Amino acid sequence: MSTLPVLYSFRRCPYAMRARLALAVSEQACELREVVLRAKPQGLLQASPKATVPVLVLPEGTVLEQSLDIMRWALGRNDPAGWLTPSHGDEAGMLALIAECDGPFKQALDRCKYPSRYPEADGAEARVQAVEWLLGLEARLADQPFLFGDHAALADMAIAPFVRQFAGIDADWWAAQPWPRLQAWLAQWHESALFEGVMPKLDAWVDGTEGVRFPSQDVLPAA
């Protein structure tokens, strides 16, 4: 695997999740190195001093440190499911919605999910802010099955991991909300063969050893 890109990842991290989704759907083989965030390996620290995941190291030495850069790199090489070409809207529109997810929604999500990290924050107000943004997604899905039309695209795959995180804070509360379209959208993504295929449970990678080839042959290049 010495000629493959190297992906430093952490299974549950939503940023790493979105990168793995794009690498899998584009059928871009890489060497996956699972990282334990409390004991980061030297290989990761040397590749990227920021030491967060995901990080993709290309064979010629280029380092991609942002999840969206990894997604767009992989899809720029091969985009069989048309993630960069939604049936409604365009890539710029998708990136704008993703920026809302990664900015205001993620900020509210963190304050709901990790209240002890933000003791000064009002958790109830954070939930209100998160819900307001999620209602916008529900409205988008009123006349179409995906955020930008008739098929899953970059926005769906980049945003779904964070909506999943929010839904997991209180599953009973989530199920009780009057958001049938958003709930169905998330469930369809969560139950897909693609999602299952990018969530293998792996031992932590150790410096000096070989990682795991990713994606495996049974990961389907489909949404």
Phi and psi in degrees as a GROMACS rama.xvg file:
@    title "Ramachandran Plot"
@    xaxis  label "Phi"
@    yaxis  label "Psi"
@TYPE xy
-66.0368  -18.1686  SER-2
-95.2376  0.74586  THR-3
-92.1758  153.717  LEU-4
-59.0947  150.791  PRO-5
-110.131  124.85  VAL-6
-109.442  118.154  LEU-7
-90.2179  124.91  TYR-8
-142.982  165.413  SER-9
-137.85  125.271  PHE-10
-50.4304  -46.7754  ARG-11
-89.2143  -10.0049  ARG-12
-68.0726  124.118  CYS-13
-64.9584  -30.5306  PRO-14
-66.985  -45.1576  TYR-15
-66.1957  -34.1764  ALA-16
-60.6021  -46.5287  MET-17
-65.6786  -34.7235  ARG-18
-65.6971  -43.7125  ALA-19
-63.6472  -37.2517  ARG-20
-58.7777  -46.4921  LEU-21
-68.9956  -40.5734  ALA-22
-62.7268  -38.5521  LEU-23
-69.2497  -47.7111  ALA-24
-67.3787  -28.8536  VAL-25
-84.8437  -2.57915  SER-26
58.3023  36.2255  GLU-27
-90.5319  106.33  GLN-28
-68.9868  143.836  ALA-29
-153.675  170.989  CYS-30
-98.8963  112.363  GLU-31
-89.4646  127.868  LEU-32
-118.552  108.051  ARG-33
-73.9432  128.826  GLU-34
-108.449  138.128  VAL-35
-95.686  114.796  VAL-36
-66.1179  -24.1092  LEU-37
-83.3409  -7.67866  ARG-38
-144  69.6294  ALA-39
-68.2738  133.255  LYS-40
-72.9953  156.528  PRO-41
-63.1454  -31.3367  GLN-42
-58.5123  -41.5433  GLY-43
-68.4584  -45.0864  LEU-44
-63.5357  -34.7406  LEU-45
-74.4382  -35.8922  GLN-46
-71.7679  -37.4103  ALA-47
-148.436  105.539  SER-48
-58.511  -22.8209  PRO-49
-67.2184  -24.0947  LYS-50
58.3132  33.8134  ALA-51
-116.91  161.385  THR-52
-108.61  153.669  VAL-53
-86.3664  157.949  PRO-54
-134.21  131.236  VAL-55
-117.581  121.9  LEU-56
-104.8  115.375  VAL-57
-79.0993  156.864  LEU-58
-55.8554  -32.3561  PRO-59
-83.7956  0.227626  GLU-60
106.619  -11.385  GLY-61
-61.4153  138.099  THR-62
-116.513  123.878  VAL-63
-103.916  118.003  LEU-64
-107.173  -3.67054  GLU-65
-115.886  138.208  GLN-66
-59.8662  -40.7734  SER-67
-67.3441  -34.6852  LEU-68
-63.306  -39.2017  ASP-69
-65.7637  -44.2727  ILE-70
-59.9873  -48.2667  MET-71
-70.3307  -32.6622  ARG-72
-63.4242  -49.7318  TRP-73
-63.1383  -45.5809  ALA-74
-71.0822  -26.9772  LEU-75
-67.4862  -25.2467  GLY-76
-83.9246  -36.139  ARG-77
-161.96  121.943  ASN-78
-132.143  66.1116  ASP-79
-65.3645  -26.1425  PRO-80
-95.081  1.81929  ALA-81
68.8312  37.1542  GLY-82
-66.7605  -27.3455  TRP-83
-89.1768  -6.66683  LEU-84
-127.593  78.0767  THR-85
-66.9137  158.006  PRO-86
-72.6139  -23.9055  SER-87
-127.408  135.944  HIS-88
81.3626  -165.178  GLY-89
-147.19  -178.672  ASP-90
-62.7038  -38.4491  GLU-91
-61.5674  -41.713  ALA-92
-64.5364  -38.8692  GLY-93
-64.9092  -42.7597  MET-94
-63.9764  -33.6171  LEU-95
-66.226  -41.6141  ALA-96
-68.5552  -38.5684  LEU-97
-62.7482  -37.5311  ILE-98
-63.0125  -36.2512  ALA-99
-64.4488  -40.3164  GLU-100
-62.7748  -48.3065  CYS-101
-73.8776  -17.9357  ASP-102
-99.9206  -96.9195  GLY-103
-59.3751  -42.2463  PRO-104
-67.2407  -44.4018  PHE-105
-62.067  -37.8744  LYS-106
-62.5975  -45.1815  GLN-107
-66.8357  -41.2438  ALA-108
-56.9788  -48.01  LEU-109
-60.8659  -36.8515  ASP-110
-74.6069  -22.9312  ARG-111
-81.0877  -41.4507  CYS-112
-81.8404  -32.4978  LYS-113
-125.958  63.9293  TYR-114
-59.821  -30.0248  PRO-115
-69.0589  -22.4975  SER-116
-79.115  -19.6806  ARG-117
-129.278  65.0252  TYR-118
-63.1674  -21.4332  PRO-119
-83.3545  -11.0919  GLU-120
-84.8317  152.598  ALA-121
-93.8778  105.699  ASP-122
-60.9104  -37.7271  GLY-123
-65.3708  -41.0965  ALA-124
-67.0394  -37.3384  GLU-125
-62.863  -40.1727  ALA-126
-64.0805  -41.0506  ARG-127
-59.1759  -43.9223  VAL-128
-64.8021  -42.227  GLN-129
-63.6694  -43.3115  ALA-130
-63.06  -39.9954  VAL-131
-58.3929  -40.8632  GLU-132
-71.6158  -39.6945  TRP-133
-64.7107  -32.8435  LEU-134
-62.9388  -31.0413  LEU-135
-65.2247  -37.1867  GLY-136
-67.0696  -42.0468  LEU-137
-57.3953  -41.9841  GLU-138
-66.2176  -38.8935  ALA-139
-60.6556  -32.4412  ARG-140
-87.5582  4.20625  LEU-141
-61.4776  -38.8967  ALA-142
-121.601  12.8218  ASP-143
-154.339  149.529  GLN-144
-77.2273  -18.1764  PRO-145
-130.062  169.652  PHE-146
-64.126  -28.4492  LEU-147
-127.62  37.3912  PHE-148
127.524  -142.417  GLY-149
-89.2176  -9.81878  ASP-150
-139.77  155.886  HIS-151
-62.4545  142.464  ALA-152
-141.115  -171.854  ALA-153
-53.0498  -43.3655  LEU-154
-62.9647  -44.1203  ALA-155
-58.1892  -46.1115  ASP-156
-76.3321  -26.6688  MET-157
-81.9678  -28.091  ALA-158
-92.8009  -35.4268  ILE-159
-53.7015  -41.2576  ALA-160
-58.7481  -30.3786  PRO-161
-82.418  -35.8153  PHE-162
-64.7106  -38.015  VAL-163
-58.2587  -43.1583  ARG-164
-61.461  -44.3218  GLN-165
-64.5013  -45.2063  PHE-166
-60.7596  -30.9481  ALA-167
-77.5279  -10.9627  GLY-168
-61.9814  -43.7687  ILE-169
-148.864  92.6805  ASP-170
-62.2932  -36.4664  ALA-171
-66.6699  -42.701  ASP-172
-62.137  -45.1018  TRP-173
-58.1809  -46.6158  TRP-174
-64.9728  -24.267  ALA-175
-85.8034  -7.48586  ALA-176
-76.6937  148.46  GLN-177
-83.2758  57.9069  PRO-178
-124.916  61.9726  TRP-179
-61.0546  -35.8023  PRO-180
-71.743  -44.4607  ARG-181
-66.3441  -40.6085  LEU-182
-63.4036  -41.6952  GLN-183
-67.9972  -38.8523  ALA-184
-60.8105  -46.1069  TRP-185
-66.9045  -42.2488  LEU-186
-62.9107  -41.1793  ALA-187
-62.0273  -43.6928  GLN-188
-64.7513  -44.8949  TRP-189
-66.5503  -28.5055  HIS-190
-95.0533  2.76184  GLU-191
-74.0171  155.045  SER-192
-63.512  -33.6549  ALA-193
-63.8814  -48.0637  LEU-194
-59.8137  -47.4002  PHE-195
-58.2753  -38.1244  GLU-196
-70.5991  -23.1302  GLY-197
-97.4622  8.3819  VAL-198
-116.481  40.1101  MET-199
-67.2179  145.693  PRO-200
-88.9047  118.95  LYS-201
-123.986  152.023  LEU-202
-69.4084  154.603  ASP-203
-63.273  136.613  ALA-204
-71.8628  142  TRP-205
-114.754  134.642  VAL-206
-50.5503  136.348  ASP-207
90.1012  -4.53172  GLY-208
-109.792  171.169  THR-209
-92.7308  142.035  GLU-210
-80.3637  -158.833  GLY-211
-111.069  135.892  VAL-212
-66.5533  133.39  ARG-213
-139.599  142.312  PHE-214
-77.6189  158.852  PRO-215
-74.4857  167.527  SER-216
-65.0984  -21.7154  GLN-217
-91.1734  4.88183  ASP-218
-83.8305  119.161  VAL-219
-83.1907  136.866  LEU-220
-79.9101  65.9582  PRO-221
-151.119  157.823  ALA-222
